[in-house]
Amino acid sequence: MNKFYAHILVVDDDDGIRSLLKKFLNENKYLVTTSNSAENAAEKVKLIKFDIIILDIMMRGQSGIDFTINFRNKLNTPIILLTAKGEPEERIEGLEIGADDYLSKPFEPKELLLRIKNILNKTQNRETRKIKFDNLEIDLNKSKIIRDGKEFKIN
């Protein structure tokens, strides 16, 4: 079984960027789901809890800015905005509306990876990720299962 560090939603209307990011993040042990529009991403976040969202700003249909504004109060999922717009005013706008980080295109993939790791270290340490059923508890942060008081380590 593969052990992933986190589940990331990559939202970009450019097929090439989406597939490159997915490949790169998968190689670095991240589970990646992709979406080609903000509208499609909105449907996915209603069904799946992602650890982080990487979101392009300039897309056909709803923009990444609109998505962030619409979902910031409904989600506590960190958002990194990716965009060709790199002017200070645009970065400030992205951060003011609730994005956790902002990265201008073109970017170094390793820089994106470090930004993801930094955000996840801050958010995952605060958030306990446990699933409980009757006498069974799964602690995703500590990779263990507790059943009837007995602990089992998840590989």
DSSP file with accessible surface (Angstrom, degrees, kcal/mol):
  #  RESIDUE AA STRUCTURE BP1 BP2  ACC     N-H-->O    O-->H-N    N-H-->O    O-->H-N    TCO  KAPPA ALPHA  PHI   PSI    X-CA   Y-CA   Z-CA
    1    1 A M              0   0  200      0, 0.0     2,-0.2     0, 0.0     0, 0.0   0.000 360.0 360.0 360.0 132.1    0.0    0.0    0.0
    2    2 A N        -     0   0  124      1,-0.0     2,-0.6     2,-0.0   153,-0.0  -0.533 360.0-144.1 -74.9 139.7    1.3    3.4   -0.9
    3    3 A K        -     0   0  109     -2,-0.2     2,-0.3    27,-0.0     3,-0.0  -0.936  17.8-164.8-105.9 118.5    1.7    5.9    1.9
    4    4 A F        -     0   0   75     -2,-0.6    26,-0.2     1,-0.1     3,-0.1  -0.788  21.3-142.8-102.6 146.4    0.9    9.4    0.8
    5    5 A Y  S    S-     0   0  120     24,-3.0     2,-0.3    -2,-0.3    25,-0.2   0.857  78.8 -21.7 -71.5 -37.3    1.8   12.6    2.7
    6    6 A A        -     0   0    5     23,-0.5    25,-2.3    -3,-0.0     2,-0.6  -0.980  61.3-106.4-166.1 164.0   -1.5   14.3    1.8
    7    7 A H  E     -a   31   0A  33     -2,-0.3    44,-2.8    23,-0.2    45,-1.1  -0.923  39.1-168.4-105.4 120.0   -4.3   14.5   -0.7
    8    8 A I  E     -ab  32  52A   0     23,-3.2    25,-2.7    -2,-0.6     2,-0.6  -0.896  16.2-149.3-114.5 136.7   -4.0   17.5   -3.1
    9    9 A L  E     -ab  33  53A   0     43,-2.2    45,-3.1    -2,-0.4     2,-0.6  -0.924  13.7-162.5-101.8 120.5   -6.5   18.9   -5.5
   10   10 A V  E     -ab  34  54A   1     23,-2.7    25,-2.2    -2,-0.6     2,-0.6  -0.930   6.4-171.3-105.1 120.9   -4.9   20.6   -8.5
   11   11 A V  E     +ab  35  55A   1     43,-3.2    45,-2.6    -2,-0.6     2,-0.3  -0.949  25.5 131.2-119.1 113.7   -7.2   22.9  -10.4
   12   12 A D        -     0   0    2     23,-2.1    23,-0.1    -2,-0.6    47,-0.1  -0.947  49.6-142.3-158.9 138.6   -6.0   24.3  -13.7
   13   13 A D  S    S+     0   0   27     -2,-0.3     2,-0.7    45,-0.2    23,-0.1   0.538  81.3  92.9 -83.5  -1.9   -7.7   24.5  -17.2
   14   14 A D     >  -     0   0   75      1,-0.2     4,-2.5     2,-0.0     5,-0.2  -0.802  64.8-157.5 -93.3 112.4   -4.3   23.8  -18.9
   15   15 A D  H  > S+     0   0  108     -2,-0.7     4,-2.5     1,-0.2     5,-0.2   0.870  90.6  53.4 -56.2 -40.9   -4.0   20.1  -19.5
   16   16 A G  H  > S+     0   0   32      2,-0.2     4,-2.4     1,-0.2    -1,-0.2   0.925 110.4  44.7 -64.1 -46.0   -0.3   20.2  -19.6
   17   17 A I  H  > S+     0   0   41      2,-0.2     4,-2.8     1,-0.2     5,-0.3   0.929 113.4  51.7 -64.8 -43.7    0.2   22.0  -16.3
   18   18 A R  H  X S+     0   0   32     -4,-2.5     4,-2.5     1,-0.2    -2,-0.2   0.941 113.0  43.9 -58.1 -48.1   -2.3   19.7  -14.6
   19   19 A S  H  X S+     0   0   73     -4,-2.5     4,-2.5    -5,-0.2    -1,-0.2   0.899 114.0  49.8 -69.5 -37.3   -0.6   16.5  -15.8
   20   20 A L  H  X S+     0   0  121     -4,-2.4     4,-2.7    -5,-0.2     5,-0.2   0.929 113.0  46.7 -64.8 -44.0    2.9   17.8  -15.0
   21   21 A L  H  X S+     0   0   11     -4,-2.8     4,-2.9    -5,-0.2     5,-0.3   0.919 112.3  50.5 -63.9 -42.0    1.9   18.8  -11.5
   22   22 A K  H  X S+     0   0   82     -4,-2.5     4,-2.7    -5,-0.3     5,-0.2   0.949 113.1  45.7 -60.9 -47.2    0.1   15.5  -10.9
   23   23 A K  H  X S+     0   0  124     -4,-2.5     4,-2.3     2,-0.2    -2,-0.2   0.945 115.5  46.2 -61.1 -48.4    3.2   13.5  -12.1
   24   24 A F  H  X S+     0   0   50     -4,-2.7     4,-0.9     2,-0.2    -2,-0.2   0.928 115.6  44.9 -62.7 -45.9    5.6   15.6  -10.1
   25   25 A L  H  <>S+     0   0    0     -4,-2.9     5,-2.1    -5,-0.2     3,-0.4   0.892 111.6  52.8 -69.5 -37.3    3.5   15.5   -6.9
   26   26 A N  H ><5S+     0   0   63     -4,-2.7     3,-1.9    -5,-0.3    -1,-0.2   0.915 106.1  54.2 -60.7 -42.8    2.8   11.8   -7.2
   27   27 A E  H 3<5S+     0   0  120     -4,-2.3    -1,-0.2     1,-0.3    -2,-0.2   0.750 106.9  53.0 -62.4 -23.0    6.6   11.2   -7.5
   28   28 A N  T 3<5S-     0   0   50     -4,-0.9    -1,-0.3    -3,-0.4    -2,-0.2   0.034 127.3 -98.9-102.9  25.0    6.9   13.1   -4.2
   29   29 A K  T < 5S+     0   0  116     -3,-1.9   -24,-3.0     1,-0.2   -23,-0.5   0.788  78.3 134.4  67.7  35.1    4.4   10.9   -2.5
   30   30 A Y      < -     0   0    6     -5,-2.1     2,-0.5   -26,-0.2    -1,-0.2  -0.941  54.5-131.0-110.7 137.7    1.3   13.1   -2.7
   31   31 A L  E     -a    7   0A  68    -25,-2.3   -23,-3.2    -2,-0.4     2,-0.4  -0.751  32.9-161.3 -82.0 128.1   -2.1   11.7   -3.8
   32   32 A V  E     -a    8   0A   7     -2,-0.5     2,-0.4   -25,-0.2   -23,-0.2  -0.961  20.4-175.8-124.4 130.5   -3.4   14.1   -6.4
   33   33 A T  E     -a    9   0A  33    -25,-2.7   -23,-2.7    -2,-0.4     2,-0.3  -0.945  20.8-152.0-113.0 141.0   -6.9   14.6   -7.8
   34   34 A T  E     -a   10   0A  36     -2,-0.4     2,-0.3   -25,-0.2   -23,-0.2  -0.809  13.7-172.2-116.9 159.4   -7.2   17.1  -10.7
   35   35 A S  E     -a   11   0A   3    -25,-2.2   -23,-2.1    -2,-0.3     3,-0.0  -0.990  18.3-152.4-146.7 141.2   -9.9   19.3  -12.0
   36   36 A N  S    S+     0   0   88     -2,-0.3     2,-0.3   -25,-0.2   -25,-0.1   0.385  79.9  26.4 -97.0   3.1  -10.0   21.4  -15.2
   37   37 A S  S  > S-     0   0   23      1,-0.1     4,-2.3    22,-0.1     5,-0.1  -0.993  73.9-117.3-157.5 159.4  -12.3   24.1  -13.8
   38   38 A A  H  > S+     0   0    0     24,-0.6     4,-2.4    22,-0.4     5,-0.1   0.868 116.0  56.2 -65.7 -35.2  -13.4   25.9  -10.7
   39   39 A E  H  > S+     0   0   85      2,-0.2     4,-1.4     1,-0.2    -1,-0.2   0.926 109.4  44.6 -63.5 -44.5  -16.9   24.5  -11.2
   40   40 A N  H  > S+     0   0   59      1,-0.2     4,-1.9     2,-0.2    -2,-0.2   0.902 112.2  53.0 -66.3 -39.3  -15.7   20.9  -11.3
   41   41 A A  H  X S+     0   0    0     -4,-2.3     4,-2.6     1,-0.2     5,-0.2   0.892 103.4  57.8 -62.7 -38.4  -13.4   21.6   -8.3
   42   42 A A  H  X S+     0   0   12     -4,-2.4     4,-0.9     1,-0.2    -1,-0.2   0.894 106.5  48.6 -60.6 -38.9  -16.4   22.9   -6.4
   43   43 A E  H  X S+     0   0  107     -4,-1.4     4,-0.7     1,-0.2     3,-0.3   0.904 111.4  50.3 -67.0 -39.6  -18.2   19.6   -6.9
   44   44 A K  H >X S+     0   0   52     -4,-1.9     4,-2.6     1,-0.2     3,-0.9   0.896 105.8  53.8 -68.1 -39.9  -15.2   17.6   -5.8
   45   45 A V  H 3< S+     0   0   16     -4,-2.6    -1,-0.2     1,-0.3    -2,-0.2   0.735 102.6  59.7 -71.8 -17.1  -14.6   19.6   -2.5
   46   46 A K  H 3< S+     0   0  138     -4,-0.9    -1,-0.3    -3,-0.3    -2,-0.2   0.773 117.9  30.5 -73.8 -25.5  -18.3   18.8   -1.6
   47   47 A L  H << S+     0   0  150     -3,-0.9     2,-0.4    -4,-0.7    -2,-0.2   0.718 120.5  45.2-103.5 -29.5  -17.5   15.1   -1.7
   48   48 A I     <  -     0   0   66     -4,-2.6     2,-0.8    -5,-0.1    -1,-0.2  -0.954  68.6-135.5-125.8 138.7  -13.8   14.8   -0.7
   49   49 A K        -     0   0  109     -2,-0.4     2,-0.3    -3,-0.1   -42,-0.1  -0.834  29.0-165.1 -92.6 112.0  -11.8   16.4    2.0
   50   50 A F        -     0   0    2     -2,-0.8   -42,-0.2     1,-0.1     3,-0.1  -0.661  22.6-141.9 -93.5 154.6   -8.5   17.5    0.5
   51   51 A D  S    S-     0   0   11    -44,-2.8     2,-0.3     1,-0.3   -43,-0.2   0.760  84.9  -1.6 -84.5 -27.2   -5.5   18.5    2.6
   52   52 A I  E     -b    8   0A   0    -45,-1.1   -43,-2.2    25,-0.2     2,-0.4  -0.973  62.3-142.2-160.2 150.8   -4.6   21.4    0.2
   53   53 A I  E     -bc   9  79A   0     25,-2.5    27,-2.9    -2,-0.3     2,-0.6  -0.983   5.2-160.5-120.4 129.6   -5.8   22.9   -3.0
   54   54 A I  E     -bc  10  80A   1    -45,-3.1   -43,-3.2    -2,-0.4     2,-0.5  -0.957  24.7-174.5-107.3 120.2   -3.5   24.3   -5.7
   55   55 A L  E     -bc  11  81A   0     25,-3.0    27,-2.9    -2,-0.6     2,-0.2  -0.961  24.1-141.0-131.9 123.4   -5.6   26.6   -7.8
   56   56 A D  E     - c   0  82A   6    -45,-2.6    27,-0.2    -2,-0.5     3,-0.1  -0.529  12.4-151.0 -73.8 145.4   -5.0   28.6  -11.0
   57   57 A I  S    S+     0   0    8     25,-1.8     7,-2.4    -2,-0.2     2,-1.0   0.931  80.1  59.1 -83.1 -50.0   -6.5   32.1  -11.0
   58   58 A M  S    S+     0   0   91     24,-0.3     2,-0.3     5,-0.2   -45,-0.2  -0.697  70.9 139.4 -92.2 100.3   -7.1   32.6  -14.7
   59   59 A M        -     0   0   17     -2,-1.0     2,-0.1     2,-0.2   -22,-0.1  -0.948  58.3 -94.0-133.1 157.3   -9.5   29.9  -16.0
   60   60 A R  S    S+     0   0  184     -2,-0.3   -22,-0.4     3,-0.0     2,-0.3  -0.402 100.5   6.0 -64.2 146.8  -12.4   29.8  -18.3
   61   61 A G  S    S+     0   0   66    -24,-0.1    -2,-0.2   -23,-0.1     2,-0.1  -0.589 129.8  18.1  78.7-138.6  -15.7   30.1  -16.4
   62   62 A Q  S    S-     0   0   39     -2,-0.3   -24,-0.6     1,-0.1   -23,-0.2  -0.423  83.3-130.9 -69.4 136.7  -15.3   30.8  -12.7
   63   63 A S     >  -     0   0   27     -2,-0.1     4,-2.4     1,-0.1    -5,-0.2  -0.357  20.4-110.4 -82.9 167.1  -11.8   32.2  -11.8
   64   64 A G  H  > S+     0   0    0     -7,-2.4     4,-2.5     2,-0.2    -7,-0.2   0.842 120.6  56.5 -64.8 -31.1   -9.6   30.9   -9.0
   65   65 A I  H  > S+     0   0   16     -8,-0.4     4,-2.6     2,-0.2    -1,-0.2   0.948 108.0  46.9 -63.6 -47.7  -10.3   34.2   -7.2
   66   66 A D  H  > S+     0   0   75      1,-0.2     4,-2.7     2,-0.2    -2,-0.2   0.912 111.9  50.8 -60.8 -44.0  -14.1   33.6   -7.3
   67   67 A F  H  X S+     0   0    0     -4,-2.4     4,-2.2     2,-0.2     5,-0.2   0.938 111.0  48.5 -58.6 -47.1  -13.6   30.0   -6.1
   68   68 A T  H  X S+     0   0    0     -4,-2.5     4,-2.1     1,-0.2    -2,-0.2   0.928 112.6  47.8 -61.4 -44.8  -11.5   31.1   -3.2
   69   69 A I  H  X S+     0   0   82     -4,-2.6     4,-0.5     1,-0.2    -1,-0.2   0.935 114.4  46.9 -61.3 -45.1  -14.1   33.8   -2.2
   70   70 A N  H  < S+     0   0   73     -4,-2.7    -1,-0.2    -5,-0.2    -2,-0.2   0.826 123.4  31.2 -67.4 -34.3  -17.0   31.3   -2.5
   71   71 A F  H >X S+     0   0   17     -4,-2.2     4,-2.2    -5,-0.2     3,-0.7   0.578  91.5  89.1-105.1 -10.0  -15.3   28.5   -0.5
   72   72 A R  H 3< S+     0   0   50     -4,-2.1    -1,-0.1     1,-0.3    -3,-0.1   0.903  95.8  42.5 -58.7 -39.5  -13.1   30.3    2.0
   73   73 A N  T 3< S+     0   0  157     -4,-0.5    -1,-0.3     1,-0.2    -2,-0.1   0.688 118.6  46.0 -79.9 -16.4  -15.9   30.5    4.6
   74   74 A K  T <4 S+     0   0  154     -3,-0.7     2,-0.3    -4,-0.1    -2,-0.2   0.660 114.3  46.2 -96.6 -21.8  -17.0   26.9    3.9
   75   75 A L     <  -     0   0   35     -4,-2.2    -1,-0.1     2,-0.1   -30,-0.0  -0.915  50.0-164.3-121.6 149.8  -13.6   25.2    3.9
   76   76 A N        +     0   0  113     -2,-0.3    -4,-0.1     2,-0.1    -1,-0.1   0.184  54.9 127.1-110.9  16.3  -10.6   25.3    6.1
   77   77 A T        -     0   0    6      1,-0.1   -25,-0.2   -25,-0.1   -26,-0.1  -0.551  67.1-113.6 -72.2 128.2   -8.5   23.7    3.4
   78   78 A P        -     0   0    6      0, 0.0   -25,-2.5     0, 0.0     2,-0.4  -0.341  31.0-153.3 -62.2 143.9   -5.3   25.6    2.6
   79   79 A I  E     -c   53   0A   1     19,-0.3    21,-2.5   -27,-0.2    22,-1.4  -0.985  11.4-166.1-124.8 129.2   -5.2   27.2   -0.9
   80   80 A I  E     -cd  54 101A   0    -27,-2.9   -25,-3.0    -2,-0.4     2,-0.4  -0.972  18.1-145.7-109.1 121.8   -2.2   28.0   -3.0
   81   81 A L  E     -cd  55 102A   0     20,-2.4    22,-3.0    -2,-0.5     2,-0.4  -0.742  11.8-165.5 -88.1 133.8   -2.9   30.2   -5.9
   82   82 A L  E     +cd  56 103A   1    -27,-2.9   -25,-1.8    -2,-0.4     2,-0.3  -0.971  22.7 149.9-114.8 135.2   -0.9   29.7   -9.1
   83   83 A T  E     - d   0 104A   0     20,-1.7    22,-3.3    -2,-0.4   -27,-0.0  -0.997  57.4-129.2-162.5 157.7   -1.0   32.3  -11.8
   84   84 A A  S    S+     0   0   65     -2,-0.3     2,-0.7    20,-0.2    20,-0.1   0.602  90.7  93.3 -78.5 -14.6    0.7   34.1  -14.6
   85   85 A K        +     0   0   82      1,-0.1    -2,-0.1     5,-0.1   -28,-0.0  -0.728  45.2 160.4 -81.1 113.6   -0.2   37.3  -12.8
   86   86 A G        +     0   0   24     -2,-0.7    -1,-0.1    18,-0.1    18,-0.1   0.297  22.6 127.2-120.8  10.7    2.7   38.2  -10.6
   87   87 A E    >>  -     0   0  111      1,-0.1     4,-2.2     4,-0.0     3,-0.6  -0.380  68.8-117.3 -68.4 147.6    2.2   41.9   -9.9
   88   88 A P  H 3> S+     0   0   55      0, 0.0     4,-2.8     0, 0.0     5,-0.2   0.874 113.8  55.2 -53.4 -40.9    2.3   42.9   -6.2
   89   89 A E  H 3> S+     0   0  131      1,-0.2     4,-2.3     2,-0.2     5,-0.1   0.884 109.2  47.7 -61.6 -37.9   -1.4   44.1   -6.3
   90   90 A E  H <> S+     0   0   49     -3,-0.6     4,-2.2     2,-0.2    -1,-0.2   0.896 111.7  48.8 -72.0 -39.6   -2.5   40.8   -7.7
   91   91 A R  H  X S+     0   0   98     -4,-2.2     4,-2.2     2,-0.2    -2,-0.2   0.931 111.8  50.1 -62.8 -44.0   -0.6   38.8   -5.0
   92   92 A I  H  X S+     0   0   90     -4,-2.8     4,-2.9    -5,-0.2    -2,-0.2   0.925 109.0  51.6 -61.0 -44.6   -2.0   41.0   -2.3
   93   93 A E  H  X S+     0   0   88     -4,-2.3     4,-2.0     1,-0.2    -1,-0.2   0.932 109.1  50.8 -58.3 -45.3   -5.6   40.5   -3.6
   94   94 A G  H  <>S+     0   0    0     -4,-2.2     5,-2.0     1,-0.2     4,-0.3   0.911 114.1  43.2 -60.5 -41.1   -5.1   36.8   -3.6
   95   95 A L  H ><5S+     0   0   85     -4,-2.2     3,-1.1     1,-0.2    -1,-0.2   0.880 110.5  56.3 -73.4 -35.7   -3.9   36.8    0.0
   96   96 A E  H 3<5S+     0   0  153     -4,-2.9    -2,-0.2     1,-0.3    -1,-0.2   0.846 103.1  54.5 -65.4 -32.5   -6.5   39.3    1.1
   97   97 A I  T 3<5S-     0   0   38     -4,-2.0    -1,-0.3    -5,-0.2    -2,-0.2   0.536 131.8 -87.0 -82.4  -4.4   -9.4   37.0   -0.1
   98   98 A G  T < 5S+     0   0   23     -3,-1.1   -19,-0.3     1,-0.3    -3,-0.2   0.485  73.9 147.3 119.1   3.0   -8.0   34.1    2.0
   99   99 A A      < -     0   0    9     -5,-2.0    -1,-0.3     1,-0.1   -19,-0.2  -0.411  41.0-145.2 -66.1 147.8   -5.4   32.2    0.0
  100  100 A D  S    S-     0   0   78    -21,-2.5     2,-0.3     1,-0.2   -20,-0.2   0.719  76.7  -0.9 -86.7 -23.5   -2.7   30.8    2.1
  101  101 A D  E     -d   80   0A  33    -22,-1.4   -20,-2.4    -7,-0.1     2,-0.4  -0.969  60.4-146.9-159.4 169.3    0.0   31.3   -0.4
  102  102 A Y  E     -d   81   0A  11     -2,-0.3     2,-0.4   -22,-0.2   -20,-0.2  -0.993  10.7-174.5-148.2 129.4    0.6   32.6   -3.9
  103  103 A L  E     -d   82   0A   7    -22,-3.0   -20,-1.7    -2,-0.4     2,-0.3  -0.995  17.5-138.7-134.1 126.3    3.1   31.4   -6.6
  104  104 A S  E     -d   83   0A  34     -2,-0.4   -20,-0.2   -22,-0.2   -18,-0.1  -0.616  35.1 -87.9 -84.9 142.7    3.6   33.1   -9.9
  105  105 A K  S    S+     0   0   44    -22,-3.3     2,-0.1    -2,-0.3     3,-0.0  -0.699 106.7  47.1 -86.2 145.5    4.1   31.1  -13.2
  106  106 A P  S    S+     0   0  134      0, 0.0     2,-0.3     0, 0.0    -2,-0.1   0.639  85.0 163.0 -72.5 155.0    6.6   30.0  -14.3
  107  107 A F        -     0   0   44     -2,-0.1    -2,-0.1    -4,-0.1     3,-0.1  -0.920  44.4-102.6-136.9 160.8    7.8   28.5  -11.0
  108  108 A E    >>  -     0   0  135     -2,-0.3     4,-1.8     1,-0.1     3,-0.7  -0.743  26.7-139.8 -81.8 126.0   10.3   26.0   -9.8
  109  109 A P  H 3> S+     0   0   55      0, 0.0     4,-2.5     0, 0.0     5,-0.2   0.885 103.2  56.9 -55.2 -36.2    8.5   22.8   -8.9
  110  110 A K  H 3> S+     0   0  143      1,-0.2     4,-2.4     2,-0.2     5,-0.2   0.875 103.3  53.8 -64.9 -34.5   10.7   22.3   -5.9
  111  111 A E  H <> S+     0   0   76     -3,-0.7     4,-2.4     2,-0.2    -1,-0.2   0.930 108.9  48.5 -64.9 -42.6    9.6   25.7   -4.6
  112  112 A L  H  X S+     0   0    0     -4,-1.8     4,-2.7     1,-0.2    -2,-0.2   0.937 110.1  52.7 -60.2 -44.4    6.0   24.6   -4.9
  113  113 A L  H  X S+     0   0   12     -4,-2.5     4,-2.6     1,-0.2    -2,-0.2   0.916 109.9  47.8 -58.4 -44.4    6.8   21.4   -3.1
  114  114 A L  H  X S+     0   0   84     -4,-2.4     4,-2.5     2,-0.2    -1,-0.2   0.897 110.9  50.9 -66.1 -38.0    8.4   23.4   -0.2
  115  115 A R  H  X S+     0   0   62     -4,-2.4     4,-2.3     2,-0.2     5,-0.2   0.914 110.9  49.3 -65.5 -41.1    5.4   25.7    0.0
  116  116 A I  H  X S+     0   0    0     -4,-2.7     4,-2.9     1,-0.2     5,-0.2   0.951 112.0  48.2 -60.8 -49.5    3.1   22.7    0.2
  117  117 A K  H  X S+     0   0   82     -4,-2.6     4,-2.6     1,-0.2    -2,-0.2   0.909 111.4  50.1 -59.7 -43.0    5.2   21.1    2.9
  118  118 A N  H  X S+     0   0   91     -4,-2.5     4,-1.6     2,-0.2    -1,-0.2   0.932 113.5  44.7 -62.8 -45.2    5.4   24.3    5.0
  119  119 A I  H  X S+     0   0   18     -4,-2.3     4,-2.5     1,-0.2     5,-0.3   0.936 114.5  48.7 -65.7 -44.8    1.6   24.8    4.8
  120  120 A L  H  X S+     0   0    4     -4,-2.9     4,-3.0     1,-0.2     5,-0.5   0.891 107.1  55.7 -65.1 -37.2    0.8   21.1    5.6
  121  121 A N  H  X S+     0   0   91     -4,-2.6     4,-0.8    -5,-0.2    -1,-0.2   0.901 112.8  43.1 -60.4 -38.3    3.3   21.1    8.5
  122  122 A K  H  X S+     0   0  138     -4,-1.6     4,-0.6    -5,-0.2    -2,-0.2   0.899 122.6  36.1 -74.0 -41.7    1.4   24.0   10.0
  123  123 A T  H  X S+     0   0   26     -4,-2.5     4,-1.6     2,-0.2     3,-0.3   0.889 115.2  50.1 -84.4 -39.3   -2.1   22.8    9.3
  124  124 A Q  H  < S+     0   0   38     -4,-3.0    -3,-0.2    -5,-0.3    -1,-0.2   0.812 105.4  57.8 -73.4 -27.2   -1.8   19.0    9.8
  125  125 A N  H  < S+     0   0  133     -4,-0.8    -1,-0.2    -5,-0.5    -2,-0.2   0.836 111.9  42.5 -69.1 -30.8   -0.1   19.4   13.2
  126  126 A R  H  < S+     0   0  189     -4,-0.6     2,-0.6    -3,-0.3    -2,-0.2   0.791 105.8  70.3 -82.0 -31.8   -3.1   21.4   14.5
  127  127 A E  S  < S-     0   0   54     -4,-1.6     2,-0.5     2,-0.0    -1,-0.1  -0.784  70.8-149.5 -98.1 119.8   -5.8   19.2   12.9
  128  128 A T        -     0   0   90     -2,-0.6     2,-0.8    12,-0.0    -3,-0.1  -0.757   9.2-156.1 -84.7 127.1   -6.3   15.7   14.3
  129  129 A R        +     0   0   61     -2,-0.5    11,-2.6    -5,-0.1    12,-0.7  -0.840  30.5 151.6-109.9  94.7   -7.5   13.4   11.6
  130  130 A K  E     -E  139   0B  93     -2,-0.8     2,-0.4     9,-0.2     9,-0.2  -0.961  31.1-158.9-126.3 145.5   -9.4   10.5   13.3
  131  131 A I  E     -E  138   0B  72      7,-2.4     7,-3.1    -2,-0.4     2,-0.4  -0.986  17.3-164.4-120.5 128.8  -12.2    8.3   12.1
  132  132 A K  E     +E  137   0B 146     -2,-0.4     2,-0.3     5,-0.2     5,-0.2  -0.955  16.0 169.8-123.1 135.9  -14.2    6.5   14.8
  133  133 A F  E >   -E  136   0B 119      3,-3.2     3,-3.9    -2,-0.4    -2,-0.0  -0.982  60.9 -68.0-132.4 143.9  -16.7    3.6   14.6
  134  134 A D  T 3  S-     0   0  179     -2,-0.3    -1,-0.1     1,-0.3     0, 0.0   0.368 124.4  -5.3  10.4 -98.2  -18.1    1.8   17.7
  135  135 A N  T 3  S+     0   0   81     -3,-0.1    13,-1.9    13,-0.0     2,-0.4   0.157 122.2  86.7-103.2  19.3  -15.0    0.1   19.1
  136  136 A L  E <   -EF 133 147B  49     -3,-3.9    -3,-3.2    11,-0.2     2,-0.4  -0.971  48.9-179.4-125.8 133.7  -12.6    1.1   16.3
  137  137 A E  E     -EF 132 146B  42      9,-2.6     9,-3.1    -2,-0.4     2,-0.5  -0.999  10.0-161.3-132.1 132.2  -10.6    4.3   15.9
  138  138 A I  E     -EF 131 145B  36     -7,-3.1    -7,-2.4    -2,-0.4     2,-0.8  -0.963   4.0-162.5-113.8 119.2   -8.3    5.2   13.0
  139  139 A D  E  >> -EF 130 144B   3      5,-2.9     5,-1.9    -2,-0.5     4,-0.6  -0.881   6.6-176.0-102.6 103.9   -5.7    7.9   13.6
  140  140 A L  T  45S+     0   0   68    -11,-2.6    -1,-0.2    -2,-0.8   -10,-0.1   0.797  80.7  56.9 -72.5 -29.2   -4.5    9.1   10.2
  141  141 A N  T  45S+     0   0   63    -12,-0.7    -1,-0.2     1,-0.2   -11,-0.1   0.897 118.3  31.5 -67.1 -40.1   -2.0   11.5   11.7
  142  142 A K  T  45S-     0   0  123    -13,-0.2    -1,-0.2     2,-0.1    -2,-0.2   0.382 104.8-126.7-100.1   2.7   -0.2    8.7   13.7
  143  143 A S  T  <5 +     0   0   15     -4,-0.6    11,-3.0     1,-0.2     2,-0.3   0.935  65.6 123.6  52.1  54.5   -0.9    6.0   11.1
  144  144 A K  E   < -FG 139 153B  32     -5,-1.9    -5,-2.9     9,-0.3     2,-0.4  -0.982  51.9-145.4-143.5 157.5   -2.5    3.6   13.7
  145  145 A I  E     -FG 138 152B  52      7,-3.1     7,-3.0    -2,-0.3     2,-0.5  -0.969  10.9-160.5-119.4 135.2   -5.7    1.7   14.3
  146  146 A I  E     +FG 137 151B  39     -9,-3.1    -9,-2.6    -2,-0.4     2,-0.4  -0.977  14.3 173.9-119.1 120.0   -7.1    1.2   17.8
  147  147 A R  E >  S-FG 136 150B 140      3,-2.6     3,-2.3    -2,-0.5   -11,-0.2  -0.992  71.7 -16.4-130.0 123.3   -9.5   -1.6   18.3
  148  148 A D  T 3  S-     0   0  104    -13,-1.9    -1,-0.1    -2,-0.4   -12,-0.1   0.877 129.3 -53.0  52.3  37.9  -10.9   -2.7   21.7
  149  149 A G  T 3  S+     0   0   71    -14,-0.3     2,-0.4     1,-0.2    -1,-0.3   0.400 113.4 118.6  83.6  -5.5   -8.0   -0.7   23.3
  150  150 A K  E <   -G  147   0B 143     -3,-2.3    -3,-2.6     2,-0.0     2,-0.4  -0.822  56.6-138.2 -98.9 135.3   -5.3   -2.5   21.2
  151  151 A E  E     -G  146   0B 126     -2,-0.4     2,-0.4    -5,-0.2    -5,-0.2  -0.738  17.4-174.4 -95.3 138.2   -3.0   -0.5   18.9
  152  152 A F  E     -G  145   0B 108     -7,-3.0    -7,-3.1    -2,-0.4     2,-0.3  -0.998  21.2-132.0-129.3 131.8   -2.1   -1.6   15.4
  153  153 A K  E     -G  144   0B 150     -2,-0.4     2,-0.5    -9,-0.2    -9,-0.3  -0.647  15.9-135.8 -83.7 135.7    0.4    0.4   13.3
  154  154 A I              0   0   47    -11,-3.0    -1,-0.0    -2,-0.3    -2,-0.0  -0.790 360.0 360.0 -89.1 130.9   -0.6    1.1    9.6
  155  155 A N              0   0  161     -2,-0.5    -1,-0.0  -153,-0.0   -12,-0.0  -0.364 360.0 360.0 -74.9 360.0    2.3    0.4    7.2
